[in-house]
Amino acid sequence: MIRVLANDGLQEGAIDRLKLAGIEVVNNHYDKDKLKEEIKKFDVLVVRSATKVTADILNEAQKGNLKLIVRAGVGVDNIDIIKANELGIIVKNTPNASSDSVAELAIAHMFSVARFLGDSNYTMRIGEWNKKKYEGIELSGKTLGIIGMGRIGKALAKKASALGMVVIYNDIFGKQEKLPYEFFTIDEILKKSDFISLHVPYDKTKGSIIGRKEIGMMKEGAYIINCARGKVVDEEALLEALDSGKISGAGIDVFAEEPTKNEKLINHPRVSVTPHIGAATKEAQNRIGEEVATIILSFFNK
């Protein structure tokens, strides 16, 4: 019997679907040491972001039957892809399922920083009435520069356009002819945008996409939204820009270290923060579960 370990959990609907196909699913979490022991007993490993699938875990998996790793989410940066490929273990992810949920969160952060929702919410709860302090801006008419025009970027562009924003974009694969938005270089995006939203993976060799140099090129008083990966924005450079007023606000769902210990950043009055919840909607999680089940069933021709 094919055995699946859902080490970071899996939706009941997906589990039921796999069981109907005669596949055993163990919905249990093992820490790293225990996972190294147990991984040899499974054909498939399903993880989210909590489990780090390192080279030593994969070496142990090779002693057993592991054939497939499925990341229930968009990125695969918590999996040693090079080692997996070397061992002939296939790695898949679920890029379609959470596009709308992440795009909606990016919009939510834009509203939050544009209208001081986080800070005003807090100050009212401690008895302050700072009506004159919170003069914000409207999103309508503002230019949104999207860096990374994949599924999430496209979903965000559609929603932002509906709000009356002017959308421009850059993508590593260049201009996409069918899109109704203007393509620019990253330098041009930085200079033209009122809001910049990042939807790209983190590349260790390239480092941060937004650092001191890039912030220096941005409009005075622009906003940064990061619902991608923490390290694509240099947190120290961002804090400096927030303190100086160069950047008016930032919406952040992801951090260089998670859980983050950067208290100065998360407590900054011009920052809207969430604890990496981009895909944390009931709808997205159900879609992720369905996509995981489809990947597994297809892989084993079920």
C-alpha positions as a printed Julia matrix, in Angstrom:
302×3 Matrix{Float64}:
   0.0    0.0     0.0
   1.16   3.55   -0.82
   1.83   5.48    2.38
   1.68   9.28    2.72
   3.03  11.29    5.65
   1.32  14.68    6.01
   3.91  16.06    8.41
   2.39  19.55    8.62
  -1.24  18.5     8.31
  -3.66  17.99    5.42
  -7.35  18.81    4.94
  -9.84  16.06    5.76
 -11.36  16.21    2.28
  -7.97  15.51    0.7
  -7.27  12.7     3.15
 -10.66  11.11    2.41
 -10.01  11.34   -1.32
  -6.64   9.6    -0.98
  -8.07   6.91    1.29
 -10.81   6.18   -1.25
  -8.03   5.45   -3.74
  -6.49   2.92   -1.34
  -3.71   5.21   -0.09
  -2.83   5.3     3.6
  -2.39   8.79    5.06
  -0.64   9.47    8.36
  -1.62  12.98    9.45
   1.02  13.42   12.14
   3.92  15.78   12.83
   7.41  14.49   13.59
  10.27  16.75   14.6
  13.51  16.5    12.64
  15.12  13.63   14.55
  11.96  11.54   14.6
  11.26  12.38   10.95
  14.64  10.96    9.98
  13.57   7.67   11.53
  10.02   7.61   10.17
  10.61   8.93    6.64
  11.9    5.55    5.46
   8.42   4.1     5.96
   6.64   6.39    3.49
   6.3    6.78   -0.28
   5.18  10.42   -0.13
   5.98  13.33    2.2
   3.61  16.31    2.34
   4.9   19.46    4.07
   3.96  23.09    4.48
   6.46  25.67    5.74
   7.08  24.25    9.23
   9.04  21.18    8.13
  12.51  21.75    6.7
  13.39  18.91    4.34
  17.16  18.97    4.62
  19.84  16.86    2.95
  20.26  14.61    5.98
  16.54  13.85    6.05
  16.64  13.05    2.33
  19.62  10.76    2.81
  17.59   8.77    5.33
  14.6    8.76    2.98
  16.76   7.14    0.32
  17.09   4.09    2.55
  13.33   3.59    2.25
  10.66   4.16   -0.39
  10.26   7.93   -0.62
   9.45   8.88   -4.2
   7.58  12.18   -3.96
   7.6   15.32   -1.8
   4.66  17.72   -2.09
   4.92  21.22   -0.68
   1.39  22.31    0.23
   2.02  25.9    -0.77
   3.7   28.07   -3.39
   7.42  28.06   -2.57
   9.77  25.12   -2.13
  12.57  26.96   -0.34
  12.21  24.73    2.75
  13.17  21.69    0.65
  16.7   20.85   -0.5
  15.76  20.59   -4.18
  19.3   19.87   -5.36
  19.66  16.91   -3.01
  16.19  15.61   -3.87
  16.99  15.72   -7.58
  20.3   13.99   -6.94
  18.45  11.16   -5.19
  15.71  10.94   -7.81
  12.97  12.16   -5.46
  10.37  14.26   -7.26
   9.36  17.59   -5.66
   6.03  19.26   -6.44
   4.16  22.24   -5.03
   0.66  23.76   -5.26
   1.1   27.08   -7.06
  -2.53  27.55   -8.11
  -4.39  27.22   -4.84
  -3.5   30.36   -2.86
  -3.16  33.06   -5.52
  -6.38  34.9    -4.63
  -5.86  34.65   -0.87
  -2.33  36.12   -1.05
  -3.48  38.83   -3.46
  -6.32  39.79   -1.13
  -3.93  40.01    1.81
  -1.64  42.31   -0.2
  -4.66  44.55   -0.88
  -5.57  44.43    2.82
  -2.07  45.59    3.77
  -2.29  48.42    1.25
  -5.52  49.64    2.81
  -4.04  49.22    6.27
  -0.96  51.37    5.66
  -2.83  53.89    3.52
  -5.45  54.52    6.22
  -3.46  53.83    9.43
  -5.77  50.94   10.36
  -3.28  49.14   12.62
  -2.06  52.19   14.53
  -5.5   53.81   14.91
  -6.99  50.52   16.05
  -4.35  50.2    18.75
  -4.47  53.83   19.96
  -8.25  53.8    20.22
  -8.07  50.67   22.36
  -5.78  52.48   24.82
  -8.14  55.45   25.03
  -6.72  57.86   22.43
  -8.8   59.71   19.83
  -6.29  60.85   17.2
  -8.69  61.83   14.44
  -6.51  64.62   13.05
  -3.4   62.44   13.08
  -4.66  59.83   10.65
  -5.07  61.6     7.34
  -4.41  58.83    4.85
  -4.45  58.43    1.1
  -6.77  56.72   -1.38
  -5.62  53.74   -3.42
  -7.64  54.84   -6.44
  -5.42  56.64   -8.93
  -2.18  55.46   -7.35
   0.41  53.46   -9.29
   1.03  49.91   -8.12
   4.3   48.35   -9.26
   4.2   44.57   -9.11
   7.55  42.77   -9.09
   6.87  39.17  -10.12
   3.92  38.69  -12.46
   3.12  35.04  -11.82
  -0.25  33.73  -10.67
  -0.33  35.87   -7.51
   0.9   38.96   -9.29
  -1.82  38.6   -11.93
  -4.49  38.08   -9.28
  -3.31  41.21   -7.46
  -3.2   43.24  -10.67
  -6.82  42.36  -11.45
  -8.02  43.34   -7.97
  -5.95  46.52   -7.86
  -7.24  47.59  -11.28
 -10.79  47.16  -10.03
  -9.94  49.61   -7.23
  -8.83  52.19   -9.78
  -5.09  51.7    -9.38
  -2.71  52.0   -12.31
  -0.81  48.72  -12.55
   2.7   48.38  -13.94
   4.93  45.34  -13.59
   8.25  43.6   -13.98
   8.85  39.88  -14.31
  12.0   37.79  -14.63
  10.58  36.24  -17.81
  10.03  39.61  -19.44
   6.97  41.22  -20.96
   3.82  39.11  -21.24
   2.04  40.14  -24.41
  -1.52  39.3   -23.34
  -1.47  41.38  -20.15
  -3.21  44.8   -20.21
  -0.51  46.36  -18.01
   2.72  48.16  -18.89
   6.03  46.36  -18.46
   9.02  48.26  -17.06
  12.5   47.47  -15.75
  12.78  47.14  -11.98
  14.55  50.51  -11.8
  11.64  52.14  -13.63
   9.13  50.35  -11.39
  10.92  51.75   -8.34
  10.87  55.31   -9.7
   7.26  55.32  -10.92
   5.33  53.43   -8.22
   3.38  54.74   -5.24
   3.06  51.17   -3.97
   5.41  48.28   -4.7
   4.27  44.72   -4.08
   6.7   41.82   -4.34
   5.7   38.34   -5.53
   9.0   36.59   -6.17
  11.01  33.79   -4.54
  14.15  34.53   -2.56
  17.39  33.78   -4.4
  20.34  33.3    -2.03
  22.84  34.17   -4.76
  21.16  37.5    -5.57
  20.1   38.49   -2.07
  17.45  41.11   -1.33
  15.57  42.69   -4.22
  14.77  45.79   -2.18
  17.71  47.21   -0.21
  19.14  50.66    0.5
  20.04  51.32   -3.13
  16.59  50.38   -4.41
  14.78  52.31   -1.68
  16.86  55.35   -2.63
  15.41  55.13   -6.14
  11.81  55.01   -4.95
   9.38  57.91   -4.77
   9.47  59.95   -1.6
   6.72  58.58    0.62
   6.09  55.37   -1.32
   4.86  52.13    0.24
   6.27  48.58    0.2
   4.13  45.44    0.45
   5.81  42.06    0.96
   3.7   38.9     1.0
   6.36  36.84   -0.8
   9.47  35.87    1.17
  11.01  37.8     4.05
  14.52  38.17    2.73
  13.53  39.77   -0.58
  13.32  43.04    1.4
  16.25  44.12    3.56
  14.57  44.66    6.95
  17.3   46.96    8.28
  17.15  49.17    5.19
  13.37  49.24    5.39
  13.42  50.36    9.02
  15.85  53.16    8.21
  13.57  54.34    5.38
  10.49  54.19    7.59
  12.22  56.19   10.32
  13.42  58.84    7.86
  10.04  59.12    6.13
  11.44  58.04    2.76
   8.97  55.16    2.94
   5.53  56.11    4.26
   4.51  52.6     5.23
   5.02  48.89    4.75
   2.72  45.88    4.79
   4.6   42.73    5.77
   3.42  39.12    5.98
   6.84  37.45    5.75
  10.1   37.94    7.61
  13.79  37.12    7.36
  13.4   34.91   10.42
  10.1   33.25   11.32
   8.76  33.61   13.93
  10.33  37.05   13.72
  12.29  38.58   16.57
  12.5   41.98   14.89
  10.41  43.83   17.47
  11.33  47.26   16.16
   9.88  46.37   12.77
   6.66  44.75   13.94
   5.98  47.56   16.44
   6.69  50.38   14.01
   3.63  52.68   13.76
   3.93  52.8     9.96
   3.98  49.03    9.51
   1.08  46.62    9.05
   2.1   43.09   10.02
   0.66  39.58    9.82
   2.31  36.25   10.77
   2.77  34.68    7.3
  -0.95  34.12    6.7
  -1.05  34.7     2.95
  -2.62  31.3     2.25
  -4.54  31.12    5.53
  -8.11  31.18    4.27
 -10.56  28.3     4.4
 -10.99  28.47    0.65
  -7.27  28.44   -0.12
  -6.58  25.59    2.3
  -9.33  23.49    0.73
  -7.9   24.19   -2.72
  -4.4   23.32   -1.5
  -5.66  20.03   -0.11
  -7.38  19.18   -3.36
  -4.28  20.06   -5.36
  -2.07  17.93   -3.09
  -4.43  14.97   -3.52
  -4.52  15.44   -7.3
  -0.71  15.51   -7.49
  -0.38  12.31   -5.48
  -3.13  10.45   -7.36
  -1.71  11.5   -10.71
   1.82  10.49   -9.7
   0.7    6.96   -8.87
  -1.82   6.8   -11.75
  -4.74   6.4    -9.38
